Amino acid sequence: MKPETLSFFDKVYEVAKQIPHGRVTNYGAIAKYLGAARSARMVGYAMNGSHGKNVPAHRVVNRKGLLTGKHHFEGTNLMQQLLESEGVVVKENQIQNFDEVFWDPAVEL
């Protein structure tokens, strides 16, 4: 599919697929990268609907590093477990070294 024919959600998924193992980004950073800075909530909706699309949605958190989307994952702590399996430290639903593991698509893509 050509980029101009992708839906906003598809564009979100394409960015999310670029997040490196062991790194995280936030909804707002993806929205800003896509030229829709005020659409962080829409990025969240896209992540909620990403199941079965091979999108590492567990690597997308809120602007403070909180695992706000965790209730969309099966099991009690799957989002946290996936992040921890990549070396990301999470305590009480909060990424501990957020500045160190933050990935900004505007800088790194």
Residue pairs with C-beta under 8 A, 6 or more apart in sequence:
1 10
3 11
6 14
8 34
8 36
8 39
8 42
8 46
9 45
9 46
9 49
11 34
12 30
12 34
12 42
12 43
12 46
12 47
13 46
13 50
13 53
13 55
15 30
15 33
15 34
15 105
15 109
16 25
16 30
16 47
16 50
16 55
16 56
16 57
16 59
16 60
17 54
17 55
17 56
18 105
18 109
19 25
19 56
19 59
19 60
19 103
19 105
20 103
21 86
22 86
22 87
22 88
22 101
23 59
23 101
23 102
23 103
24 59
24 60
24 61
24 65
24 83
24 88
24 95
24 98
24 101
24 102
24 103
25 59
25 60
25 61
25 102
25 103
25 104
25 105
26 40
26 60
26 61
26 62
26 63
26 65
26 102
27 40
27 41
27 43
27 44
27 47
27 60
27 61
27 62
27 63
28 37
28 40
28 43
28 63
29 103
29 104
29 105
29 106
30 40
30 43
30 60
30 105
31 37
31 38
31 39
31 40
31 42
31 43
32 106
33 104
33 105
33 106
33 109
36 42
40 63
43 60
44 68
44 69
47 55
47 57
47 60
47 69
47 72
48 69
48 72
50 57
51 57
51 72
57 69
57 72
57 73
58 73
58 78
58 79
58 82
58 83
59 83
59 86
59 103
60 69
61 67
61 68
61 69
61 95
62 68
64 94
64 98
65 94
65 95
65 98
65 102
66 93
66 94
66 95
67 79
67 80
67 83
67 90
67 93
67 94
67 95
69 79
70 77
70 78
70 79
70 80
70 93
73 79
73 82
75 81
80 90
80 93
83 90
83 95
84 90
88 95
88 97
88 101
89 95
89 96
89 97
90 96
95 101
